[in-house]
């Protein structure tokens, strides 16, 4: 993840992480929300949101958050599987018994509801990751694979500069070839 690699070299870069539910934005049912759906209804990503908030109660948001991202995007693990999330929480050094108790608290989803609603209403967010800057600039940015070292800092600085200086630039997207590279 680009931001994590930048933070290793520039610890002053401290994002204010906010939640956004792709499940919510892609669901077309009138009145349905990912945060109000009954517990017995499977909602993709909801357990990961709850896990991050449960970790925050122990001061372990950052410890768990990056592990969850790596598990999902790097290892393709299922973050809707409670046993996977509990294993990751344990590896992050969280008090797993307390973590499990906190996971049962439905109020954890209030933060998701607030963050998601404000992201859409105030910033027009449609996907993740979206960077929202203090000056009001926003940009959806995906980088894969993320470069390392000085290259990560260079790319990050260039992205921030372009996003800040070019408000009319709405999207850059590289199409994926329908044929695998056989070289």
N, C-alpha and C positions, 0 to 999 in steps of 0.2 A: 504494500500500500504506500503510495507516494507520500502522503502526509506523515505517516509513521517514520519513513526514512528521512524526511526533512526535519522532523522533531529531534531525531538522534543528533543531528548536527547543529540545529538551531532550536534549543529548548524554549526560547521565547515565543515560538509559534504555538499558541495554545488555543485550539478551537473550542467554541462553546457548542458542544454537540447537541443537536435537536433531533427529534424523532420524526419520521415520515413513513407512512405505511403504503407500500406499493400495492398491497392487497386492497386497501381502502380505495385508492385512486383508480384501480382497475375494475372494481365491482360496480355494477350499474343498477343494483337494486335500490329503489327509492327508500330513503330513510335508514338503510342498513349502515352500521358502522363496525369497524374491526374492534373497537374498544367497548362497544355495548353488546356485541354478540354473546350469547350464552356460553358458558365455559365448555359445555359438551359439544358445541359447534367448532370444528377445527377451523382455525384462522391462521393461514400461513404467516409466520413471522411474529405472531403475538407473544409466544413464549420467550423469544429473544428480547423483545421490548421489556417484558416483565422481569427477565433475568437481569438486564442492565440496571433497571431501577432498584431491584432487590440488592444488587451489588453496591449501588450508590449509598444505600442505607448503612453499609459497612465501610464506606469510604473507598470502595474497590471498583468504582465504575471504570476507570482507565485500565486497571488490571484485567478486568473481564472483557471490556469492549473490544480491544484489539484481538484478544484470543477468539472471541466470537466471530469477528470478521475473517480472521485467518482460517478458522474451522469451516466457515461457510464457503468462502471464495477460494481459499488455497487448497483445502482438503476435501471440499464438496460434501461436508458432513451435514446431516439433517438437524437443523436447530429447532425443529418442531418435535423432536424426540427428547423427552424429559431426561432420559438417562444420559444423553450426550451433553445436554446443558449442565447437568449436575456434575458430570466428569470434568467439564471445562471449569466450572466454578471451583471445584476442588483443586485443580491444577493452578488456579489463580491465587490460591492461598486463602480463599474465603472460608468462613465458618459455615459449612454446608448445612448443618442443622438449622441455624438461624436463616440461612438463605432459603431453605425449603419453606420455612414458616412464612417468610416475607413473600415468597412467590404466591402464596395462597391469598394474599391481600388484594382484593379487586381494585382498591384505590391506586395501585401501581399504574393502571391504565389511564388515569386522569392526565398524566403528563403526556402520554401519547396523543390523547384527544386534543389537548391544548396545543402542543407543538405542531401536529399535523394540520389542524384547522388554521392556525396562524401562518404556517408555511404556504398554504394554498391561497388564503385570503390576502396576505400582505406581500408575498413575494412571487406568487404564481408558480410555485414549485410543482413539478410534474414527475420528477424522478430523483434517484440517488446515484451518486453523491451530487448534491447541489451546494455550492459555496455561496454564502451570503456575507457580504462585506459590510463593515461599519458605515461606509459611505452610501449604502443602499444598493450597490451593484450585486448582481447574482449571476451565477453561471453553473450549468450542469457540466461536470467534467468527469470523464472516465479515462484512465490511463492503465494500459496493460501491455506488457508487464511494466511495472514501475522501475525506473532506473535507480541506481544506487549512488552513493557518494556525492561528488561534486555535480554530477549530471542530474541528480534528483533536485538539488538546490537550484541549478540553472533552470530546469524545466518549471519548477514551482514559481520562481521569480518571474519568469517570462509569462506564465499563465496569469499571475496576479496583475502584472503590468498591462497585459492585453485586456483583461476583463475590466480593469479600472479605467483604461483610456479609450476603449472602443465600445460604448454602450449600444451602438447600432449593429454590432456583430452578434447575431442571434444564434448561429449554430455552425459548427464545423464537425463533420462526421465522415469517417473513412468507411466506404462500403467494404464489406467482406466479400472476398471472391467466392463464387459458388463452387469453384473447383479447388481441391486441395493443391498446395504447392508441391509439385513432384520433383523439384530440383534436388 
